[in-house]
Amino acid sequence: MGCDIHMYIQYRDIEDTKRREKKGEKPWWWSFGDQFNPGRNYTLFSILAGVRGWPENEDKMFEPRGLPDFELGYSARADLILYISEDENPSEGMCTLEQAERWGKQRIVYHDDGRPWYTEHPDWHSHTWLTTKELAQAYRWYKKETGHGLCLEYRVLLKTMKALEDGGKNEVIVVFWFDN
């Protein structure tokens, strides 16, 4: 069985974030595009989050951090959760409460009035995120370990993150998880 990566570039204006935090508001993250899946690369997956082996190089690996403590941008959030429906046969992007409870490990979120609202997708695992600098470090480790660079899709992902930093105006991260 294969393993794929689900990646989402998130960015926010640093000055706007400071203003919002000063007012006691939650800073807002924006999604850049939709999901990126630059392709299967199990050596890189191991470096990014310890997924798919490579234990002999634990010093060149980022431990999964879990989901960030902040509100995700729209694209990542839309892929991360399943809304809980009262319908017996819910449509795509939804599940029943019974299904959500059966998955057990998944967190169920409730509305203020106590009705079930959503749960995390049961097939996603090893949630984490990296800054632009950390992703660049992972790529350097990859090149050192394998002797060659990454495919174009991964390189474009990093260049996009660097461009979105806009000379220090924005904070940029990539949020990602895996499926089997």
C-alpha positions in Angstrom: 0.0 0.0 0.0 1.3 3.4 -0.9 1.6 6.5 1.2 0.8 10.0 -0.2 1.5 13.5 1.3 -1.1 16.2 1.5 0.6 19.6 1.7 -0.9 23.1 2.1 1.0 26.4 2.0 -0.3 28.8 4.7 0.8 32.5 5.0 -0.1 35.5 7.1 0.9 39.2 7.2 3.2 39.7 10.2 2.1 43.3 11.0 -1.6 42.3 10.7 -0.9 39.4 13.0 0.6 41.7 15.6 -2.3 44.1 15.4 -4.8 41.3 15.8 -3.0 39.7 18.7 -2.7 43.1 20.4 -6.6 43.4 20.2 -7.0 39.9 21.5 -8.1 38.5 18.1 -7.0 35.3 16.5 -4.6 35.9 13.6 -5.8 34.6 10.3 -3.9 32.3 8.0 -4.5 32.3 4.3 -4.2 29.3 2.0 -2.0 29.6 -1.1 -3.8 27.5 -3.6 -5.2 24.1 -2.8 -3.6 20.8 -1.8 -0.2 20.1 -3.2 0.9 16.5 -3.7 4.4 16.7 -5.2 4.7 13.0 -5.4 5.8 10.0 -3.3 9.3 10.2 -2.0 9.7 7.9 1.0 13.2 9.1 1.9 11.9 12.7 2.1 8.7 11.6 4.0 11.1 10.1 6.6 13.0 13.3 6.9 9.9 15.5 7.0 8.0 13.5 9.7 9.5 10.1 10.3 7.0 8.5 7.9 8.1 5.3 6.0 11.3 4.3 7.7 14.8 5.5 7.7 15.4 5.1 11.4 19.2 5.0 11.1 19.1 8.7 10.3 16.9 10.0 13.2 19.2 13.0 13.6 18.1 14.1 10.2 14.4 14.0 10.7 11.7 16.4 12.0 9.4 14.9 14.6 5.7 15.4 13.7 4.3 18.3 15.7 0.7 17.5 15.2 -1.7 20.1 13.9 -0.8 23.7 14.7 -2.6 25.5 17.5 -4.0 28.1 15.2 -6.8 28.2 12.7 -5.8 26.6 9.4 -6.4 28.3 6.1 -9.5 27.2 4.2 -8.0 24.5 1.9 -6.2 22.6 4.6 -9.2 22.8 6.9 -11.6 21.6 4.2 -9.4 18.5 3.6 -8.7 17.8 7.3 -12.3 17.5 8.6 -15.5 15.6 7.9 -18.7 17.3 8.9 -21.1 15.2 10.9 -24.4 14.6 9.3 -27.7 13.2 10.6 -28.3 11.6 7.2 -27.9 7.8 7.1 -25.9 8.1 3.8 -23.9 11.3 4.1 -22.4 12.9 1.0 -18.7 13.4 0.3 -16.9 15.3 3.1 -19.3 14.1 5.7 -19.8 11.2 8.1 -22.4 10.1 10.6 -21.9 10.5 14.4 -21.7 6.7 14.7 -18.8 6.6 12.2 -17.0 9.3 14.0 -17.4 7.6 17.3 -16.2 4.3 15.8 -13.0 5.9 14.6 -12.3 6.6 18.3 -9.0 8.3 18.1 -10.5 11.1 16.1 -11.6 14.3 17.9 -15.3 15.2 17.6 -16.1 18.9 17.8 -19.5 20.0 19.0 -21.5 23.2 18.4 -22.3 25.4 21.4 -25.7 23.8 21.6 -24.2 20.3 22.0 -24.9 19.1 18.5 -21.9 17.2 16.8 -20.3 19.4 14.2 -17.2 17.8 12.7 -14.3 15.3 13.2 -10.8 14.9 11.8 -10.5 12.6 8.8 -9.7 9.1 10.0 -7.3 8.2 7.2 -4.9 11.1 7.7 -1.9 10.7 10.0 1.4 12.2 11.1 0.1 15.8 11.0 2.8 18.4 11.1 4.1 21.7 9.7 7.4 23.3 8.8 8.6 26.8 8.3 10.4 27.8 5.0 13.8 27.5 6.8 12.9 24.0 8.1 11.8 22.8 4.7 15.0 24.1 3.1 16.9 22.2 5.8 15.0 19.0 5.1 15.9 19.4 1.4 19.6 19.9 2.3 19.5 16.7 4.4 17.8 14.8 1.5 20.5 15.9 -0.9 23.3 15.0 1.5 21.8 11.5 2.1 20.8 10.6 -1.5 23.5 12.5 -3.5 20.9 14.2 -5.7 18.3 16.9 -5.5 14.5 16.7 -5.4 12.1 16.7 -8.3 10.8 20.0 -9.8 7.5 19.9 -7.9 9.2 19.9 -4.5 11.6 22.6 -5.5 8.7 24.8 -6.7 7.0 24.3 -3.4 9.9 25.8 -1.5 10.4 28.6 -4.0 6.7 29.5 -3.7 7.1 29.7 0.1 10.1 31.9 -0.2 8.3 34.2 -2.7 5.3 34.4 -0.4 7.5 35.6 2.5 7.7 38.8 0.4 10.9 40.1 1.8 9.9 39.4 5.4 6.4 40.8 5.2 4.7 37.4 5.6 5.1 34.4 7.8 4.9 31.2 5.7 4.6 27.6 6.7 3.6 24.3 5.0 1.1 22.2 6.9 1.0 18.5 5.8 -0.1 15.0 6.7 0.0 11.6 5.1 -2.5 8.9 4.1 -2.0 5.2 3.5 
